[in-house]
Amino acid sequence: MGKISHTHGTLIIGFSFIVALMLTVVPLPDWVKPLRPEWVGLALIYWAIALPHRVGVGTAWTLGLMLDVLKGGILGQHGLALAVIVYLILKVHQQFRVYPLWQQALIISALILLNQMLILWINGIVGLESSGWSYWLPSLSSALLWPWMFIILRDIRRHFVAG
């Protein structure tokens, strides 16, 4: 199957975001919960790198609001955090694309850490407690997952999504 229309490509991208949102709330055993990767952040970063003209800050803000609703968080905190990291990745997407996957994973870890710091900052402003050192583990699991996420989404993009 070759490349398909712009509308179908948008549906595929949207479907990947729906899967990422679902993976964010799927029940996990208590011992695994702290290791849950930032699925939505990873999907957003990939699509912003691959198709920066189609996935941007507005998409990040919208998905962040959806994430706030799904997680029962403060409305806008994930929207702000995801918008910031997508803005940053859009500024350097051309350089980012040429890095090997292991270097990309390090940058992904830093971006997810920034995402978590922004959410922690907002939680601190409203008086919510932090959950300890395990709060930072998703940046590690997201970095470890990045190479596989990149390869899977790249293959999907090449097969289904018209640039």
Buried (B, 14 or more C-beta within 10 A) or exposed (E): EEBBEEEEBBBBBEEBBEEBBEBBEEEEEEEEEBBBBBBBBBBBBBBBBBBBEBBBBEBBBBBBBBBBEBBEBBEBBBBBBBBBBBEBBBEEBEEBEEEEEEEBBEBBBBBBBBBBEBBBEBBEEEEEEEEEEEBBBBBBBBBBBBBEBBEEBEEBBEEBBBE
